[in-house]
Amino acid sequence: MSRAPPDVVFIGKKPLMAYATAVMMHFNSGSKQLTVKARGQSISHAVDVVEVVRNRFFQGKLVIKEVRIGTELLGEGEDQRNVSTIEIVVTRND
Amino acid sequence: MSRAPPDVVFIGKKPLMAYATAVMMHFNSGSKQLTVKARGQSISHAVDVVEVVRNRFFQGKLVIKEVRIGTELLGEGEDQRNVSTIEIVVTRND
């Protein structure tokens, strides 16, 4: 099993602050870029996480470099379905 | 009261196909660009609408030109709160 690259945070159903903390720790460790990813209903949550970190904890220092949206095929057989995705690339510029 | 510009579709709590139809009608009327906007929990719904129209009804003809995320202050007094926003700019290239 391959490890996910360390510059990606996947947003799921945990409370917002759990992810916000992960994003903050990433940038406080010296990293300059992070990609926040989410699928389905968690897409709104991913935007909340990025916006809270940007506005409340890193005012003006974090920049949205790119936002990509797309579709992935999830599940197998009759359970197969399309799910929307988002990838938000955030960079630190200080 | 000013009218919203006709090249914007606001995504709320209606079923996906209501919005998908509005987006399709917009492009079928000859328009080349449309901005899909949403706030809060409807952000995921907005991505679904764009992806369904793009993949199921306009295969390859619609391009995501830009995706912007942001924060708006909603409500007044003690009811005031931040809400995340998304704007997805879609263009037709045929």
N, CA and C atoms of all chains as a GROMACS GRO file, in nm:
protein
  564
    1MET      N    1   0.084  -0.118   0.000
    1MET     CA    2   0.000   0.000   0.000
    1MET      C    3   0.088   0.125   0.000
    2SER      N    4   0.057   0.217  -0.087
    2SER     CA    5   0.140   0.338  -0.096
    2SER      C    6   0.090   0.441   0.005
    3ARG      N    7   0.184   0.514   0.059
    3ARG     CA    8   0.145   0.623   0.150
    3ARG      C    9   0.096   0.741   0.069
    4ALA      N   10  -0.008   0.807   0.119
    4ALA     CA   11  -0.052   0.930   0.053
    4ALA      C   12   0.059   1.033   0.065
    5PRO      N   13   0.077   1.115  -0.037
    5PRO     CA   14   0.179   1.220  -0.025
    5PRO      C   15   0.145   1.309   0.093
    6PRO      N   16   0.244   1.354   0.168
    6PRO     CA   17   0.218   1.425   0.293
    6PRO      C   18   0.165   1.567   0.272
    7ASP      N   19   0.160   1.612   0.148
    7ASP     CA   20   0.110   1.747   0.126
    7ASP      C   21  -0.035   1.746   0.080
    8VAL      N   22  -0.109   1.642   0.120
    8VAL     CA   23  -0.252   1.634   0.089
    8VAL      C   24  -0.329   1.608   0.218
    9VAL      N   25  -0.438   1.680   0.240
    9VAL     CA   26  -0.528   1.653   0.352
    9VAL      C   27  -0.665   1.617   0.292
   10PHE      N   28  -0.715   1.497   0.327
   10PHE     CA   29  -0.848   1.454   0.282
   10PHE      C   30  -0.952   1.495   0.385
   11ILE      N   31  -1.056   1.563   0.339
   11ILE     CA   32  -1.160   1.609   0.430
   11ILE      C   33  -1.275   1.507   0.432
   12GLY      N   34  -1.313   1.463   0.552
   12GLY     CA   35  -1.424   1.370   0.568
   12GLY      C   36  -1.525   1.425   0.667
   13LYS      N   37  -1.569   1.339   0.759
   13LYS     CA   38  -1.680   1.378   0.846
   13LYS      C   39  -1.638   1.423   0.986
   14LYS      N   40  -1.507   1.437   1.011
   14LYS     CA   41  -1.464   1.488   1.142
   14LYS      C   42  -1.502   1.635   1.157
   15PRO      N   43  -1.498   1.685   1.282
   15PRO     CA   44  -1.528   1.828   1.303
   15PRO      C   45  -1.426   1.916   1.230
   16LEU      N   46  -1.472   2.033   1.191
   16LEU     CA   47  -1.390   2.127   1.115
   16LEU      C   48  -1.252   2.150   1.179
   17MET      N   49  -1.249   2.164   1.311
   17MET     CA   50  -1.123   2.201   1.376
   17MET      C   51  -1.018   2.090   1.368
   18ALA      N   52  -1.062   1.965   1.354
   18ALA     CA   53  -0.967   1.855   1.338
   18ALA      C   54  -0.886   1.875   1.209
   19TYR      N   55  -0.956   1.913   1.103
   19TYR     CA   56  -0.887   1.935   0.976
   19TYR      C   57  -0.812   2.068   0.974
   20ALA      N   58  -0.872   2.169   1.036
   20ALA     CA   59  -0.806   2.300   1.041
   20ALA      C   60  -0.672   2.287   1.112
   21THR      N   61  -0.669   2.207   1.219
   21THR     CA   62  -0.545   2.185   1.292
   21THR      C   63  -0.441   2.116   1.205
   22ALA      N   64  -0.485   2.016   1.129
   22ALA     CA   65  -0.393   1.944   1.039
   22ALA      C   66  -0.334   2.039   0.935
   23VAL      N   67  -0.417   2.127   0.882
   23VAL     CA   68  -0.370   2.223   0.781
   23VAL      C   69  -0.271   2.321   0.844
   24MET      N   70  -0.304   2.368   0.962
   24MET     CA   71  -0.214   2.464   1.030
   24MET      C   72  -0.080   2.401   1.062
   25MET      N   73  -0.083   2.276   1.114
   25MET     CA   74   0.041   2.207   1.148
   25MET      C   75   0.128   2.190   1.024
   26HIS      N   76   0.064   2.161   0.912
   26HIS     CA   77   0.137   2.143   0.787
   26HIS      C   78   0.215   2.269   0.752
   27PHE      N   79   0.148   2.384   0.756
   27PHE     CA   80   0.216   2.508   0.718
   27PHE      C   81   0.313   2.554   0.826
   28ASN      N   82   0.280   2.527   0.954
   28ASN     CA   83   0.372   2.568   1.061
   28ASN      C   84   0.500   2.485   1.061
   29SER      N   85   0.497   2.367   0.995
   29SER     CA   86   0.617   2.284   0.988
   29SER      C   87   0.711   2.332   0.878
   30GLY      N   88   0.673   2.437   0.806
   30GLY     CA   89   0.761   2.494   0.706
   30GLY      C   90   0.719   2.468   0.563
   31SER      N   91   0.617   2.386   0.543
   31SER     CA   92   0.571   2.358   0.407
   31SER      C   93   0.509   2.483   0.344
   32LYS      N   94   0.522   2.491   0.213
   32LYS     CA   95   0.472   2.609   0.143
   32LYS      C   96   0.347   2.580   0.060
   33GLN      N   97   0.311   2.452   0.048
   33GLN     CA   98   0.194   2.419  -0.033
   33GLN      C   99   0.120   2.298   0.023
   34LEU      N  100  -0.011   2.299   0.008
   34LEU     CA  101  -0.096   2.190   0.056
   34LEU      C  102  -0.217   2.178  -0.035
   35THR      N  103  -0.257   2.054  -0.062
   35THR     CA  104  -0.379   2.031  -0.139
   35THR      C  105  -0.485   1.971  -0.047
   36VAL      N  106  -0.601   2.036  -0.039
   36VAL     CA  107  -0.714   1.988   0.040
   36VAL      C  108  -0.811   1.921  -0.056
   37LYS      N  109  -0.841   1.791  -0.029
   37LYS     CA  110  -0.928   1.716  -0.119
   37LYS      C  111  -1.054   1.669  -0.047
   38ALA      N  112  -1.164   1.659  -0.121
   38ALA     CA  113  -1.288   1.607  -0.063
   38ALA      C  114  -1.377   1.554  -0.174
   39ARG      N  115  -1.472   1.470  -0.134
   39ARG     CA  116  -1.570   1.412  -0.226
   39ARG      C  117  -1.711   1.432  -0.173
   40GLY      N  118  -1.808   1.439  -0.265
   40GLY     CA  119  -1.949   1.439  -0.226
   40GLY      C  120  -1.985   1.549  -0.129
   41GLN      N  121  -2.063   1.513  -0.027
   41GLN     CA  122  -2.112   1.613   0.069
   41GLN      C  123  -2.001   1.679   0.147
   42SER      N  124  -1.882   1.618   0.150
   42SER     CA  125  -1.770   1.679   0.224
   42SER      C  126  -1.707   1.797   0.152
   43ILE      N  127  -1.750   1.821   0.027
   43ILE     CA  128  -1.692   1.932  -0.050
   43ILE      C  129  -1.717   2.065   0.021
   44SER      N  130  -1.840   2.087   0.070
   44SER     CA  131  -1.870   2.210   0.143
   44SER      C  132  -1.781   2.223   0.266
   45HIS      N  133  -1.761   2.111   0.333
   45HIS     CA  134  -1.678   2.107   0.454
   45HIS      C  135  -1.534   2.145   0.420
   46ALA      N  136  -1.484   2.100   0.306
   46ALA     CA  137  -1.346   2.131   0.264
   46ALA      C  138  -1.328   2.281   0.242
   47VAL      N  139  -1.428   2.344   0.179
   47VAL     CA  140  -1.422   2.489   0.158
   47VAL      C  141  -1.424   2.561   0.292
   48ASP      N  142  -1.508   2.514   0.386
   48ASP     CA  143  -1.511   2.573   0.520
   48ASP      C  144  -1.374   2.564   0.588
   49VAL      N  145  -1.311   2.448   0.580
   49VAL     CA  146  -1.181   2.427   0.645
   49VAL      C  147  -1.079   2.528   0.590
   50VAL      N  148  -1.071   2.536   0.458
   50VAL     CA  149  -0.973   2.626   0.396
   50VAL      C  150  -1.002   2.771   0.433
   51GLU      N  151  -1.129   2.809   0.430
   51GLU     CA  152  -1.165   2.948   0.458
   51GLU      C  153  -1.140   2.985   0.604
   52VAL      N  154  -1.169   2.892   0.696
   52VAL     CA  155  -1.145   2.921   0.838
   52VAL      C  156  -0.996   2.936   0.865
   53VAL      N  157  -0.915   2.847   0.811
   53VAL     CA  158  -0.770   2.856   0.834
   53VAL      C  159  -0.715   2.985   0.774
   54ARG      N  160  -0.761   3.014   0.652
   54ARG     CA  161  -0.712   3.132   0.582
   54ARG      C  162  -0.749   3.262   0.654
   55ASN      N  163  -0.874   3.271   0.698
   55ASN     CA  164  -0.923   3.398   0.756
   55ASN      C  165  -0.890   3.412   0.904
   56ARG      N  166  -0.895   3.300   0.979
   56ARG     CA  167  -0.883   3.312   1.123
   56ARG      C  168  -0.740   3.292   1.172
   57PHE      N  169  -0.664   3.206   1.102
   57PHE     CA  170  -0.534   3.170   1.156
   57PHE      C  171  -0.415   3.216   1.074
   58PHE      N  172  -0.435   3.244   0.948
   58PHE     CA  173  -0.322   3.286   0.863
   58PHE      C  174  -0.360   3.408   0.781
   59GLN      N  175  -0.418   3.507   0.846
   59GLN     CA  176  -0.474   3.619   0.769
   59GLN      C  177  -0.378   3.674   0.664
   60GLY      N  178  -0.418   3.660   0.539
   60GLY     CA  179  -0.342   3.718   0.429
   60GLY      C  180  -0.222   3.637   0.384
   61LYS      N  181  -0.180   3.538   0.463
   61LYS     CA  182  -0.059   3.464   0.429
   61LYS      C  183  -0.086   3.343   0.339
   62LEU      N  184  -0.208   3.292   0.343
   62LEU     CA  185  -0.240   3.175   0.260
   62LEU      C  186  -0.318   3.220   0.136
   63VAL      N  187  -0.277   3.166   0.022
   63VAL     CA  188  -0.338   3.202  -0.104
   63VAL      C  189  -0.397   3.077  -0.171
   64ILE      N  190  -0.518   3.091  -0.223
   64ILE     CA  191  -0.577   2.983  -0.301
   64ILE      C  192  -0.512   2.985  -0.438
   65LYS      N  193  -0.427   2.885  -0.464
   65LYS     CA  194  -0.354   2.884  -0.591
   65LYS      C  195  -0.443   2.831  -0.704
   66GLU      N  196  -0.520   2.728  -0.673
   66GLU     CA  197  -0.605   2.669  -0.775
   66GLU      C  198  -0.716   2.588  -0.709
   67VAL      N  199  -0.833   2.587  -0.772
   67VAL     CA  200  -0.942   2.500  -0.728
   67VAL      C  201  -0.984   2.415  -0.848
   68ARG      N  202  -0.977   2.284  -0.832
   68ARG     CA  203  -1.020   2.194  -0.940
   68ARG      C  204  -1.142   2.117  -0.894
   69ILE      N  205  -1.241   2.103  -0.983
   69ILE     CA  206  -1.353   2.014  -0.952
   69ILE      C  207  -1.357   1.903  -1.056
   70GLY      N  208  -1.415   1.789  -1.019
   70GLY     CA  209  -1.419   1.676  -1.110
   70GLY      C  210  -1.516   1.570  -1.064
   71THR      N  211  -1.510   1.453  -1.128
   71THR     CA  212  -1.600   1.342  -1.097
   71THR      C  213  -1.518   1.214  -1.088
   72GLU      N  214  -1.550   1.132  -0.985
   72GLU     CA  215  -1.487   1.000  -0.972
   72GLU      C  216  -1.594   0.892  -0.971
   73LEU      N  217  -1.559   0.775  -1.022
   73LEU     CA  218  -1.648   0.660  -1.018
   73LEU      C  219  -1.617   0.582  -0.890
   74LEU      N  220  -1.718   0.569  -0.802
   74LEU     CA  221  -1.698   0.499  -0.675
   74LEU      C  222  -1.776   0.368  -0.674
   75GLY      N  223  -1.728   0.271  -0.596
   75GLY     CA  224  -1.802   0.146  -0.577
   75GLY      C  225  -1.786   0.049  -0.693
   76GLU      N  226  -1.849  -0.068  -0.678
   76GLU     CA  227  -1.837  -0.173  -0.780
   76GLU      C  228  -1.974  -0.230  -0.815
   77GLY      N  229  -1.986  -0.283  -0.936
   77GLY     CA  230  -2.110  -0.349  -0.978
   77GLY      C  231  -2.228  -0.255  -0.972
   78GLU      N  232  -2.339  -0.306  -0.913
   78GLU     CA  233  -2.461  -0.226  -0.907
   78GLU      C  234  -2.448  -0.108  -0.813
   79ASP      N  235  -2.344  -0.112  -0.731
   79ASP     CA  236  -2.322  -0.006  -0.634
   79ASP      C  237  -2.243   0.111  -0.692
   80GLN      N  238  -2.207   0.098  -0.821
   80GLN     CA  239  -2.122   0.199  -0.882
   80GLN      C  240  -2.198   0.331  -0.903
   81ARG      N  241  -2.130   0.440  -0.869
   81ARG     CA  242  -2.194   0.571  -0.885
   81ARG      C  243  -2.088   0.679  -0.902
   82ASN      N  244  -2.129   0.788  -0.965
   82ASN     CA  245  -2.041   0.903  -0.981
   82ASN      C  246  -2.046   0.989  -0.856
   83VAL      N  247  -1.930   1.040  -0.817
   83VAL     CA  248  -1.927   1.131  -0.704
   83VAL      C  249  -1.840   1.251  -0.743
   84SER      N  250  -1.885   1.370  -0.706
   84SER     CA  251  -1.810   1.491  -0.737
   84SER      C  252  -1.690   1.505  -0.644
   85THR      N  253  -1.586   1.571  -0.694
   85THR     CA  254  -1.464   1.591  -0.614
   85THR      C  255  -1.421   1.737  -0.621
   86ILE      N  256  -1.343   1.776  -0.521
   86ILE     CA  257  -1.279   1.908  -0.524
   86ILE      C  258  -1.136   1.895  -0.476
   87GLU      N  259  -1.048   1.972  -0.535
   87GLU     CA  260  -0.909   1.982  -0.489
   87GLU      C  261  -0.875   2.130  -0.479
   88ILE      N  262  -0.840   2.172  -0.359
   88ILE     CA  263  -0.806   2.313  -0.335
   88ILE      C  264  -0.657   2.321  -0.303
   89VAL      N  265  -0.582   2.384  -0.391
   89VAL     CA  266  -0.438   2.398  -0.371
   89VAL      C  267  -0.411   2.530  -0.300
   90VAL      N  268  -0.351   2.520  -0.181
   90VAL     CA  269  -0.326   2.639  -0.097
   90VAL      C  270  -0.176   2.658  -0.084
   91THR      N  271  -0.128   2.781  -0.102
   91THR     CA  272   0.015   2.808  -0.084
   91THR      C  273   0.034   2.918   0.021
   92ARG      N  274   0.147   2.912   0.088
   92ARG     CA  275   0.181   3.014   0.187
   92ARG      C  276   0.282   3.109   0.124
   93ASN      N  277   0.253   3.238   0.131
   93ASN     CA  278   0.343   3.334   0.066
   93ASN      C  279   0.398   3.437   0.164
   94ASP      N  280   0.479   3.393   0.257
   94ASP     CA  281   0.550   3.491   0.343
   94ASP      C  282   0.691   3.442   0.371
   95MET      N  283  -3.469   4.756  -0.660
   95MET     CA  284  -3.398   4.626  -0.651
   95MET      C  285  -3.338   4.593  -0.787
   96SER      N  286  -3.214   4.557  -0.787
   96SER     CA  287  -3.148   4.527  -0.914
   96SER      C  288  -3.170   4.381  -0.952
   97ARG      N  289  -3.183   4.358  -1.080
   97ARG     CA  290  -3.196   4.219  -1.126
   97ARG      C  291  -3.060   4.152  -1.126
   98ALA      N  292  -3.059   4.025  -1.089
   98ALA     CA  293  -2.933   3.950  -1.098
   98ALA      C  294  -2.896   3.938  -1.246
   99PRO      N  295  -2.767   3.946  -1.277
   99PRO     CA  296  -2.729   3.927  -1.417
   99PRO      C  297  -2.773   3.789  -1.463
  100PRO      N  298  -2.820   3.779  -1.588
  100PRO     CA  299  -2.881   3.655  -1.635
  100PRO      C  300  -2.781   3.542  -1.656
  101ASP      N  301  -2.652   3.571  -1.641
  101ASP     CA  302  -2.555   3.465  -1.664
  101ASP      C  303  -2.505   3.406  -1.533
  102VAL      N  304  -2.591   3.413  -1.430
  102VAL     CA  305  -2.557   3.353  -1.300
  102VAL      C  306  -2.671   3.260  -1.258
  103VAL      N  307  -2.638   3.141  -1.213
  103VAL     CA  308  -2.738   3.051  -1.154
  103VAL      C  309  -2.698   3.027  -1.007
  104PHE      N  310  -2.792   3.060  -0.916
  104PHE     CA  311  -2.768   3.037  -0.774
  104PHE      C  312  -2.821   2.899  -0.736
  105ILE      N  313  -2.736   2.819  -0.672
  105ILE     CA  314  -2.776   2.684  -0.633
  105ILE      C  315  -2.824   2.684  -0.489
  106GLY      N  316  -2.946   2.631  -0.468
  106GLY     CA  317  -3.002   2.619  -0.333
  106GLY      C  318  -3.043   2.477  -0.305
  107LYS      N  319  -3.166   2.460  -0.251
  107LYS     CA  320  -3.207   2.329  -0.202
  107LYS      C  321  -3.298   2.252  -0.297
  108LYS      N  322  -3.320   2.305  -0.418
  108LYS     CA  323  -3.403   2.231  -0.514
  108LYS      C  324  -3.330   2.106  -0.562
  109PRO      N  325  -3.403   2.012  -0.624
  109PRO     CA  326  -3.337   1.892  -0.677
  109PRO      C  327  -3.236   1.929  -0.785
  110LEU      N  328  -3.134   1.846  -0.796
  110LEU     CA  329  -3.025   1.871  -0.891
  110LEU      C  330  -3.076   1.901  -1.031
  111MET      N  331  -3.177   1.826  -1.079
  111MET     CA  332  -3.220   1.841  -1.217
  111MET      C  333  -3.284   1.977  -1.244
  112ALA      N  334  -3.341   2.041  -1.141
  112ALA     CA  335  -3.397   2.175  -1.160
  112ALA      C  336  -3.286   2.272  -1.203
  113TYR      N  337  -3.173   2.262  -1.136
  113TYR     CA  338  -3.061   2.350  -1.169
  113TYR      C  339  -2.992   2.307  -1.298
  114ALA      N  340  -2.978   2.176  -1.317
  114ALA     CA  341  -2.914   2.125  -1.439
  114ALA      C  342  -2.991   2.174  -1.562
  115THR      N  343  -3.124   2.174  -1.552
  115THR     CA  344  -3.208   2.222  -1.662
  115THR      C  345  -3.183   2.370  -1.688
  116ALA      N  346  -3.174   2.449  -1.582
  116ALA     CA  347  -3.148   2.593  -1.597
  116ALA      C  348  -3.014   2.617  -1.666
  117VAL      N  349  -2.914   2.538  -1.627
  117VAL     CA  350  -2.780   2.554  -1.687
  117VAL      C  351  -2.785   2.516  -1.835
  118MET      N  352  -2.852   2.404  -1.865
  118MET     CA  353  -2.860   2.359  -2.005
  118MET      C  354  -2.934   2.460  -2.091
  119MET      N  355  -3.047   2.513  -2.038
  119MET     CA  356  -3.124   2.612  -2.115
  119MET      C  357  -3.039   2.735  -2.144
  120HIS      N  358  -2.960   2.774  -2.047
  120HIS     CA  359  -2.872   2.890  -2.064
  120HIS      C  360  -2.778   2.869  -2.183
  121PHE      N  361  -2.712   2.755  -2.186
  121PHE     CA  362  -2.616   2.731  -2.295
  121PHE      C  363  -2.687   2.702  -2.427
  122ASN      N  364  -2.802   2.638  -2.420
  122ASN     CA  365  -2.875   2.609  -2.544
  122ASN      C  366  -2.934   2.735  -2.607
  123SER      N  367  -2.947   2.843  -2.528
  123SER     CA  368  -2.998   2.970  -2.583
  123SER      C  369  -2.888   3.047  -2.655
  124GLY      N  370  -2.767   2.992  -2.658
  124GLY     CA  371  -2.659   3.056  -2.733
  124GLY      C  372  -2.553   3.121  -2.647
  125SER      N  373  -2.574   3.128  -2.516
  125SER     CA  374  -2.475   3.188  -2.427
  125SER      C  375  -2.348   3.104  -2.423
  126LYS      N  376  -2.238   3.170  -2.403
  126LYS     CA  377  -2.108   3.102  -2.402
  126LYS      C  378  -2.047   3.092  -2.263
  127GLN      N  379  -2.107   3.161  -2.164
  127GLN     CA  380  -2.048   3.158  -2.030
  127GLN      C  381  -2.157   3.167  -1.924
  128LEU      N  382  -2.133   3.099  -1.813
  128LEU     CA  383  -2.228   3.098  -1.701
  128LEU      C  384  -2.150   3.084  -1.571
  129THR      N  385  -2.196   3.157  -1.467
  129THR     CA  386  -2.135   3.141  -1.335
  129THR      C  387  -2.235   3.073  -1.242
  130VAL      N  388  -2.195   2.963  -1.183
  130VAL     CA  389  -2.278   2.889  -1.087
  130VAL      C  390  -2.230   2.926  -0.948
  131LYS      N  391  -2.322   2.979  -0.864
  131LYS     CA  392  -2.284   3.025  -0.730
  131LYS      C  393  -2.359   2.947  -0.624
  132ALA      N  394  -2.295   2.928  -0.509
  132ALA     CA  395  -2.361   2.863  -0.396
  132ALA      C  396  -2.293   2.904  -0.266
  133ARG      N  397  -2.367   2.884  -0.155
  133ARG     CA  398  -2.316   2.914  -0.022
  133ARG      C  399  -2.337   2.794   0.069
  134GLY      N  400  -2.248   2.780   0.169
  134GLY     CA  401  -2.267   2.680   0.275
  134GLY      C  402  -2.282   2.539   0.221
  135GLN      N  403  -2.381   2.466   0.277
  135GLN     CA  404  -2.399   2.326   0.242
  135GLN      C  405  -2.434   2.305   0.095
  136SER      N  406  -2.481   2.410   0.027
  136SER     CA  407  -2.517   2.397  -0.114
  136SER      C  408  -2.395   2.393  -0.206
  137ILE      N  409  -2.276   2.416  -0.151
  137ILE     CA  410  -2.155   2.415  -0.233
  137ILE      C  411  -2.136   2.278  -0.299
  138SER      N  412  -2.153   2.171  -0.223
  138SER     CA  413  -2.141   2.036  -0.279
  138SER      C  414  -2.242   2.016  -0.392
  139HIS      N  415  -2.363   2.066  -0.371
  139HIS     CA  416  -2.471   2.054  -0.468
  139HIS      C  417  -2.433   2.128  -0.598
  140ALA      N  418  -2.369   2.244  -0.584
  140ALA     CA  419  -2.329   2.322  -0.701
  140ALA      C  420  -2.227   2.244  -0.786
  141VAL      N  421  -2.132   2.181  -0.719
  141VAL     CA  422  -2.032   2.101  -0.793
  141VAL      C  423  -2.102   1.984  -0.863
  142ASP      N  424  -2.197   1.921  -0.795
  142ASP     CA  425  -2.274   1.812  -0.858
  142ASP      C  426  -2.346   1.861  -0.984
  143VAL      N  427  -2.411   1.977  -0.975
  143VAL     CA  428  -2.486   2.030  -1.089
  143VAL      C  429  -2.393   2.050  -1.209
  144VAL      N  430  -2.280   2.117  -1.184
  144VAL     CA  431  -2.186   2.145  -1.294
  144VAL      C  432  -2.132   2.015  -1.352
  145GLU      N  433  -2.097   1.920  -1.267
  145GLU     CA  434  -2.038   1.796  -1.316
  145GLU      C  435  -2.140   1.712  -1.394
  146VAL      N  436  -2.264   1.709  -1.348
  146VAL     CA  437  -2.366   1.632  -1.420
  146VAL      C  438  -2.393   1.693  -1.558
  147VAL      N  439  -2.407   1.825  -1.564
  147VAL     CA  440  -2.432   1.889  -1.693
  147VAL      C  441  -2.314   1.867  -1.787
  148ARG      N  442  -2.195   1.883  -1.733
  148ARG     CA  443  -2.074   1.870  -1.813
  148ARG      C  444  -2.056   1.728  -1.867
  149ASN      N  445  -2.076   1.629  -1.782
  149ASN     CA  446  -2.048   1.491  -1.822
  149ASN      C  447  -2.164   1.423  -1.895
  150ARG      N  448  -2.288   1.456  -1.855
  150ARG     CA  449  -2.400   1.381  -1.910
  150ARG      C  450  -2.462   1.450  -2.029
  151PHE      N  451  -2.462   1.584  -2.030
  151PHE     CA  452  -2.538   1.654  -2.132
  151PHE      C  453  -2.453   1.734  -2.232
  152PHE      N  454  -2.331   1.768  -2.195
  152PHE     CA  455  -2.248   1.848  -2.286
  152PHE      C  456  -2.109   1.789  -2.296
  153GLN      N  457  -2.102   1.660  -2.317
  153GLN     CA  458  -1.971   1.593  -2.306
  153GLN      C  459  -1.861   1.665  -2.384
  154GLY      N  460  -1.763   1.716  -2.310
  154GLY     CA  461  -1.647   1.777  -2.372
  154GLY      C  462  -1.665   1.920  -2.418
  155LYS      N  463  -1.790   1.969  -2.422
  155LYS     CA  464  -1.814   2.103  -2.476
  155LYS      C  465  -1.807   2.211  -2.369
  156LEU      N  466  -1.828   2.174  -2.243
  156LEU     CA  467  -1.824   2.273  -2.136
  156LEU      C  468  -1.691   2.263  -2.062
  157VAL      N  469  -1.632   2.380  -2.037
  157VAL     CA  470  -1.502   2.386  -1.972
  157VAL      C  471  -1.514   2.466  -1.843
  158ILE      N  472  -1.453   2.416  -1.736
  158ILE     CA  473  -1.446   2.493  -1.612
  158ILE      C  474  -1.339   2.599  -1.631
  159LYS      N  475  -1.380   2.724  -1.643
  159LYS     CA  476  -1.283   2.830  -1.667
  159LYS      C  477  -1.214   2.870  -1.538
  160GLU      N  478  -1.291   2.878  -1.431
  160GLU     CA  479  -1.234   2.921  -1.304
  160GLU      C  480  -1.324   2.878  -1.189
  161VAL      N  481  -1.264   2.843  -1.076
  161VAL     CA  482  -1.340   2.816  -0.954
  161VAL      C  483  -1.286   2.906  -0.845
  162ARG      N  484  -1.375   2.989  -0.789
  162ARG     CA  485  -1.334   3.077  -0.679
  162ARG      C  486  -1.406   3.036  -0.551
  163ILE      N  487  -1.334   3.033  -0.439
  163ILE     CA  488  -1.398   3.012  -0.310
  163ILE      C  489  -1.376   3.135  -0.224
  164GLY      N  490  -1.465   3.156  -0.128
  164GLY     CA  491  -1.454   3.274  -0.043
  164GLY      C  492  -1.543   3.263   0.078
  165THR      N  493  -1.557   3.376   0.149
  165THR     CA  494  -1.638   3.381   0.271
  165THR      C  495  -1.726   3.505   0.268
  166GLU      N  496  -1.852   3.490   0.307
  166GLU     CA  497  -1.943   3.604   0.319
  166GLU      C  498  -1.996   3.611   0.460
  167LEU      N  499  -2.024   3.735   0.506
  167LEU     CA  500  -2.085   3.756   0.636
  167LEU      C  501  -2.235   3.760   0.616
  168LEU      N  502  -2.308   3.668   0.681
  168LEU     CA  503  -2.454   3.661   0.668
  168LEU      C  504  -2.521   3.700   0.798
  169GLY      N  505  -2.645   3.751   0.787
  169GLY     CA  506  -2.725   3.780   0.906
  169GLY      C  507  -2.687   3.911   0.973
  170GLU      N  508  -2.761   3.945   1.080
  170GLU     CA  509  -2.736   4.070   1.152
  170GLU      C  510  -2.728   4.047   1.302
  171GLY      N  511  -2.659   4.137   1.371
  171GLY     CA  512  -2.650   4.131   1.517
  171GLY      C  513  -2.593   4.000   1.566
  172GLU      N  514  -2.663   3.938   1.664
  172GLU     CA  515  -2.612   3.814   1.722
  172GLU      C  516  -2.622   3.697   1.626
  173ASP      N  517  -2.700   3.718   1.521
  173ASP     CA  518  -2.722   3.612   1.424
  173ASP      C  519  -2.613   3.610   1.316
  174GLN      N  520  -2.520   3.705   1.325
  174GLN     CA  521  -2.419   3.718   1.222
  174GLN      C  522  -2.320   3.601   1.223
  175ARG      N  523  -2.292   3.551   1.104
  175ARG     CA  524  -2.199   3.438   1.094
  175ARG      C  525  -2.132   3.437   0.957
  176ASN      N  526  -2.016   3.373   0.951
  176ASN     CA  527  -1.946   3.357   0.824
  176ASN      C  528  -2.000   3.235   0.751
  177VAL      N  529  -2.012   3.248   0.619
  177VAL     CA  530  -2.053   3.132   0.540
  177VAL      C  531  -1.961   3.124   0.418
  178SER      N  532  -1.919   3.002   0.386
  178SER     CA  533  -1.831   2.982   0.270
  178SER      C  534  -1.910   2.995   0.141
  179THR      N  535  -1.840   3.037   0.035
  179THR     CA  536  -1.904   3.052  -0.095
  179THR      C  537  -1.820   2.986  -0.204
  180ILE      N  538  -1.887   2.955  -0.314
  180ILE     CA  539  -1.814   2.906  -0.432
  180ILE      C  540  -1.874   2.972  -0.556
  181GLU      N  541  -1.788   3.000  -0.652
  181GLU     CA  542  -1.832   3.050  -0.783
  181GLU      C  543  -1.759   2.968  -0.888
  182ILE      N  544  -1.837   2.900  -0.971
  182ILE     CA  545  -1.779   2.814  -1.076
  182ILE      C  546  -1.813   2.877  -1.211
  183VAL      N  547  -1.711   2.923  -1.281
  183VAL     CA  548  -1.732   2.986  -1.413
  183VAL      C  549  -1.717   2.879  -1.520
  184VAL      N  550  -1.826   2.858  -1.596
  184VAL     CA  551  -1.829   2.753  -1.697
  184VAL      C  552  -1.842   2.819  -1.834
  185THR      N  553  -1.760   2.776  -1.931
  185THR     CA  554  -1.770   2.830  -2.067
  185THR      C  555  -1.795   2.716  -2.165
  186ARG      N  556  -1.862   2.751  -2.275
  186ARG     CA  557  -1.889   2.654  -2.381
  186ARG      C  558  -1.791   2.680  -2.495
  187ASN      N  559  -1.722   2.577  -2.538
  187ASN     CA  560  -1.622   2.598  -2.643
  187ASN      C  561  -1.649   2.512  -2.766
  188ASP      N  562  -1.758   2.541  -2.836
  188ASP     CA  563  -1.779   2.472  -2.965
  188ASP      C  564  -1.838   2.568  -3.066
   0.00000   0.00000   0.00000
